[in-house]
Amino acid sequence: MAGTGTKRRTAKRRKQVRRRWMWGIALGTAALILWTHPVPAVQQSSSLQAAGTSVTQGANQTANQTSRGELTAGALAAATSRSQGLAVREVDFLRQTMAATGATPSEYLLNAWSRLNHTFSSEQKLMSAAKKLVQEMGVQNAKWSMQASSVEHYVLASGRLPSGGQVNIVLTSFAPSTSVEGTSAGELVDSSTVLVLTDENRAYSEANFVRDERRFEAALQSEGQPPQISSCLIGHLDAKIMGVHAENLAYHALHTVGAVPLQTFQSGGLETSISGYAPRQLTYIITDDHRMNLQVAVHYDGYQQDTNVLVGTPIITTTY
């Protein structure tokens, strides 16, 4: 019986990983739409500028320092110097939020996304770009997958980062299409090529979190793109926390770090998610005309008989 239970837990864990990856990709693409329209917020917020100006200004410099598709030591060091402050602030912010729930972080997730261009790129170009990123990021034992149709080209490279994290590099290019929204005859939607990076590390350490985020930032900057990264810590509580107790726990976590609650979501008493905004030098998105840079989720897992706690900035990009 013990062996059967272990197999079931392993199978469940594999399904969770696949589900997280698929939802991370979907949410990353959706968040890209949100992130490409916060121009007024960027212009009005000195705190966001303080957090993001250095990495944004350095994108072209890092790209110019890239040679033969590899990040030189100087380029990686420059990206590390620019990103160190933001990455450290993020992990400190998330760790403080997690600590307020009583949970200890055991895993972390990173999700980065960027629209690279407005062209329908060939499979060969996507593969070339993916190989370059694999080399730049030091991905080990990369496995490849490709799909192509008349309207979409897709390349996936998956492997391990030096930190041990499971990384996925996804490049998707869309052909011009006619939107079903808008005019009765539809309207033309431009072609585009989108990059999504995900990293799931089941052995949390602050040092590895910061190193992996720097790798993401350096890789994006080598493509001439300002880093747009959402990060998440995952922890567990050996207790059954549901309904109003889960809601109170999430609210307490937000208040502890000075965040103002914005939206609350509950599903069947098992899942609770509250988003908010804290006046920190962190990246934020705009939702319903409000800034958002923190999300806290509490989910009771009846199978494992414990409670999952997730904290993300600016959003959680995985299911819970």
C-alpha positions as CSV (number, residue, x, y, z in Angstrom):
1,M,0.0,0.0,0.0
2,A,2.9,2.4,0.8
3,G,4.3,1.8,-2.6
4,T,1.0,2.6,-4.2
5,G,0.6,5.8,-2.2
6,T,4.1,6.9,-3.3
7,K,3.3,6.3,-6.9
8,R,0.1,8.3,-6.6
9,R,1.9,11.2,-5.0
10,T,4.6,11.1,-7.7
11,A,2.0,11.0,-10.5
12,K,0.1,13.8,-8.8
13,R,3.3,15.9,-8.5
14,R,4.1,15.4,-12.2
15,K,0.6,16.5,-13.2
16,Q,1.0,19.6,-11.0
17,V,4.3,20.5,-12.6
18,R,2.8,20.1,-16.1
19,R,-0.2,22.1,-15.1
20,R,1.9,24.9,-13.6
21,W,4.0,25.1,-16.7
22,M,1.0,25.2,-19.0
23,W,-0.7,27.9,-16.9
24,G,2.6,29.8,-16.5
25,I,2.8,30.0,-20.3
26,A,-0.8,31.1,-20.6
27,L,-0.7,33.6,-17.8
28,G,2.6,34.9,-19.0
29,T,1.2,35.6,-22.4
30,A,-1.9,37.3,-20.8
31,A,0.3,39.3,-18.5
32,L,2.3,40.5,-21.5
33,I,-0.8,42.3,-22.7
34,L,-1.2,44.0,-19.3
35,W,2.5,44.9,-19.1
36,T,2.7,46.5,-22.5
37,H,0.2,49.2,-21.6
38,P,1.3,50.8,-18.3
39,V,3.0,53.8,-19.9
40,P,1.1,56.4,-17.9
41,A,2.0,54.6,-14.7
42,V,5.7,54.5,-15.6
43,Q,5.7,58.2,-16.3
44,Q,4.0,59.0,-13.0
45,S,5.8,56.7,-10.7
46,S,9.2,57.7,-9.5
47,S,9.5,54.4,-7.4
48,L,9.0,52.2,-10.5
49,Q,11.5,54.3,-12.4
50,A,14.0,53.9,-9.6
51,A,13.5,50.2,-9.7
52,G,13.6,49.7,-13.4
53,T,15.5,52.5,-15.1
54,S,18.9,50.9,-14.7
55,V,18.0,47.6,-16.2
56,T,16.0,49.2,-19.0
57,Q,18.8,51.6,-20.0
58,G,21.2,48.7,-20.0
59,A,19.4,46.5,-22.5
60,N,21.1,47.9,-25.6
61,Q,24.5,48.1,-23.9
62,T,24.3,44.4,-23.0
63,A,23.1,43.5,-26.5
64,N,26.1,45.3,-27.9
65,Q,28.4,43.4,-25.6
66,T,27.1,40.1,-26.7
67,S,29.5,38.3,-29.1
68,R,28.8,35.3,-31.3
69,G,25.5,34.6,-29.5
70,E,27.2,34.3,-26.1
71,L,27.0,36.6,-23.1
72,T,30.5,37.7,-22.5
73,A,31.8,37.8,-18.9
74,G,31.6,41.6,-19.0
75,A,28.0,41.6,-20.3
76,L,26.9,39.2,-17.6
77,A,28.7,41.1,-14.9
78,A,27.1,44.4,-16.1
79,A,23.6,42.8,-16.1
80,T,24.3,41.4,-12.6
81,S,25.3,44.8,-11.3
82,R,22.2,46.4,-12.8
83,S,19.7,43.7,-11.6
84,Q,21.2,43.0,-8.2
85,G,19.2,45.7,-6.3
86,L,15.8,44.8,-7.8
87,A,16.2,41.0,-7.5
88,V,17.3,41.3,-3.9
89,R,14.4,43.7,-3.1
90,E,12.0,41.2,-4.7
91,V,13.2,38.2,-2.7
92,D,13.2,40.2,0.5
93,F,9.7,41.4,-0.1
94,L,8.4,38.0,-0.9
95,R,10.2,36.4,2.0
96,Q,8.7,39.0,4.4
97,T,5.3,38.3,3.0
98,M,5.7,34.6,3.3
99,A,7.0,34.8,6.9
100,A,3.9,36.7,7.9
101,T,1.8,33.6,7.1
102,G,4.0,31.3,9.2
103,A,5.1,29.3,6.1
104,T,8.7,28.6,5.1
105,P,9.5,28.9,1.3
106,S,10.5,25.6,-0.2
107,E,10.1,26.4,-4.0
108,Y,10.3,29.4,-6.3
109,L,9.0,30.2,-9.7
110,L,10.2,32.8,-12.2
111,N,8.2,33.8,-15.3
112,A,9.5,36.3,-17.9
113,W,7.8,37.4,-21.1
114,S,8.5,39.8,-23.9
115,R,7.3,40.6,-27.4
116,L,10.4,40.4,-29.5
117,N,9.1,41.9,-32.7
118,H,6.0,42.2,-34.9
119,T,7.0,39.7,-37.6
120,F,5.9,36.1,-38.4
121,S,9.3,34.5,-37.8
122,S,10.3,31.2,-39.5
123,E,10.9,28.0,-37.6
124,Q,14.6,28.3,-38.4
125,K,14.8,31.8,-36.8
126,L,13.0,30.7,-33.7
127,M,15.3,27.7,-33.4
128,S,18.3,29.9,-33.8
129,A,17.1,32.3,-31.2
130,A,16.3,29.5,-28.8
131,K,19.7,27.9,-29.2
132,K,21.3,31.3,-28.5
133,L,19.3,31.6,-25.3
134,V,20.1,28.1,-24.2
135,Q,23.8,28.9,-24.6
136,E,23.6,32.2,-22.9
137,M,21.6,30.9,-19.9
138,G,23.8,27.9,-19.4
139,V,20.9,25.4,-19.8
140,Q,22.0,21.8,-19.3
141,N,20.6,18.7,-21.1
142,A,18.3,20.7,-23.3
143,K,15.4,18.9,-24.9
144,W,13.6,20.3,-27.9
145,S,10.1,20.5,-29.3
146,M,8.8,22.2,-32.5
147,Q,5.4,22.8,-34.0
148,A,4.4,24.6,-37.1
149,S,1.2,25.6,-38.9
150,S,0.2,28.2,-41.4
151,V,-0.7,30.6,-38.5
152,E,1.8,29.7,-35.8
153,H,5.4,28.6,-35.3
154,Y,6.5,27.3,-31.9
155,V,9.8,26.2,-30.4
156,L,10.3,24.8,-26.9
157,A,13.7,24.1,-25.2
158,S,13.6,22.6,-21.7
159,G,16.4,21.7,-19.4
160,R,18.2,22.5,-16.1
161,L,19.8,25.7,-15.0
162,P,23.1,25.5,-12.9
163,S,20.9,26.2,-9.9
164,G,19.0,23.0,-10.5
165,G,15.8,24.7,-11.6
166,Q,13.7,23.3,-14.4
167,V,13.7,26.0,-17.2
168,N,11.5,26.3,-20.3
169,I,12.3,28.6,-23.2
170,V,9.3,29.1,-25.4
171,L,9.3,31.1,-28.6
172,T,6.0,31.5,-30.4
173,S,5.4,33.4,-33.6
174,F,1.9,34.3,-34.9
175,A,0.9,35.1,-38.4
176,P,-1.3,38.1,-39.1
177,S,-4.9,37.2,-38.4
178,T,-8.4,38.7,-38.4
179,S,-9.8,39.4,-35.0
180,V,-13.3,38.3,-34.2
181,E,-13.7,41.4,-32.2
182,G,-14.1,45.0,-33.4
183,T,-15.8,45.6,-36.7
184,S,-18.4,43.2,-38.1
185,A,-15.9,42.2,-40.8
186,G,-13.1,41.8,-38.2
187,E,-9.9,43.7,-37.9
188,L,-6.4,42.8,-38.8
189,V,-4.1,41.7,-35.9
190,D,-0.4,42.2,-36.5
191,S,2.0,39.3,-36.5
192,S,4.2,39.0,-33.5
193,T,6.9,36.9,-31.9
194,V,6.7,36.3,-28.2
195,L,9.3,34.9,-25.8
196,V,8.3,33.3,-22.5
197,L,10.9,32.0,-19.9
198,T,9.9,29.9,-16.9
199,D,12.0,28.5,-14.1
200,E,10.7,26.1,-11.4
201,N,13.1,25.3,-8.6
202,R,11.9,22.9,-5.9
203,A,14.9,23.7,-3.6
204,Y,14.5,27.3,-2.5
205,S,17.5,29.4,-1.6
206,E,17.8,33.2,-1.7
207,A,21.1,33.0,-3.6
208,N,19.8,30.7,-6.3
209,F,16.6,32.9,-6.7
210,V,18.7,36.0,-7.3
211,R,21.1,34.2,-9.6
212,D,18.3,32.8,-11.7
213,E,16.6,36.1,-12.0
214,R,19.8,37.7,-13.1
215,R,20.2,35.1,-15.8
216,F,16.7,35.9,-17.0
217,E,17.4,39.6,-17.0
218,A,20.8,39.2,-18.8
219,A,19.2,36.9,-21.5
220,L,16.4,39.4,-22.2
221,Q,18.8,42.3,-22.3
222,S,20.9,40.4,-24.8
223,E,17.8,40.4,-27.0
224,G,17.4,44.2,-26.5
225,Q,14.4,43.8,-24.3
226,P,13.8,45.3,-20.8
227,P,13.3,42.5,-18.3
228,Q,9.7,41.8,-17.4
229,I,9.7,39.2,-14.7
230,S,7.2,37.8,-12.3
231,S,8.5,35.9,-9.3
232,C,6.8,33.6,-6.8
233,L,7.7,31.8,-3.6
234,I,5.8,28.6,-2.5
235,G,5.6,27.3,1.0
236,H,3.4,24.9,3.0
237,L,1.7,24.9,6.4
238,D,1.0,21.6,8.2
239,A,-2.6,22.7,9.0
240,K,-6.1,22.9,7.5
241,I,-6.7,26.5,6.6
242,M,-9.8,27.3,4.7
243,G,-12.5,29.9,4.1
244,V,-12.4,32.9,6.4
245,H,-9.3,31.7,8.1
246,A,-7.4,31.6,4.8
247,E,-8.8,35.0,4.0
248,N,-7.6,36.4,7.3
249,L,-4.2,34.9,6.8
250,A,-3.8,36.4,3.4
251,Y,-4.9,39.8,4.6
252,H,-2.5,39.6,7.5
253,A,0.4,38.9,5.1
254,L,-0.5,41.9,3.0
255,H,-0.9,44.3,5.9
256,T,2.4,43.1,7.4
257,V,4.3,44.4,4.4
258,G,2.2,47.6,4.1
259,A,0.2,46.5,1.1
260,V,-3.3,47.8,0.4
261,P,-5.7,45.0,-0.6
262,L,-7.3,45.3,-4.1
263,Q,-9.1,42.2,-5.1
264,T,-10.2,39.0,-3.3
265,F,-11.0,35.7,-5.0
266,Q,-12.4,32.6,-3.3
267,S,-13.4,29.2,-4.8
268,G,-15.3,26.7,-2.7
269,G,-13.6,27.7,0.5
270,L,-10.5,25.8,-0.6
271,E,-8.7,28.6,-2.5
272,T,-8.2,32.2,-1.5
273,S,-6.3,34.8,-3.4
274,I,-5.9,38.5,-2.5
275,S,-4.0,41.0,-4.6
276,G,-2.6,44.3,-3.4
277,Y,-0.1,47.1,-3.8
278,A,2.7,48.0,-1.5
279,P,4.7,51.3,-1.9
280,R,8.0,49.6,-2.7
281,Q,10.6,50.0,-5.4
282,L,9.2,47.1,-7.3
283,T,7.7,46.5,-10.7
284,Y,3.9,46.7,-10.8
285,I,1.1,46.2,-13.3
286,I,-2.2,48.1,-13.8
287,T,-5.5,46.3,-13.1
288,D,-8.8,48.2,-13.0
289,D,-6.8,51.5,-12.9
290,H,-5.0,50.4,-9.8
291,R,-1.3,49.5,-9.3
292,M,-0.7,45.9,-8.2
293,N,2.6,44.4,-7.1
294,L,1.7,41.6,-4.7
295,Q,-0.6,38.6,-4.7
296,V,-1.0,36.1,-1.9
297,A,-2.8,32.8,-2.4
298,V,-3.8,30.2,0.2
299,H,-5.0,26.7,-0.9
300,Y,-5.9,23.7,1.3
301,D,-4.8,20.5,-0.4
302,G,-7.1,17.7,0.8
303,Y,-5.0,15.0,-0.8
304,Q,-1.8,16.1,0.9
305,Q,-3.7,17.4,4.0
306,D,-1.7,20.6,4.2
307,T,-2.1,24.2,3.1
308,N,-0.1,25.7,0.2
309,V,0.9,29.3,0.5
310,L,2.1,31.3,-2.6
311,V,3.3,34.9,-2.7
312,G,4.1,36.6,-6.0
313,T,5.2,39.9,-7.3
314,P,3.7,41.5,-9.3
315,I,1.4,38.5,-9.9
316,I,1.4,34.7,-9.3
317,T,1.9,33.0,-12.6
318,T,0.9,29.4,-11.7
319,T,-2.1,27.6,-10.5
320,Y,-2.6,26.9,-6.8
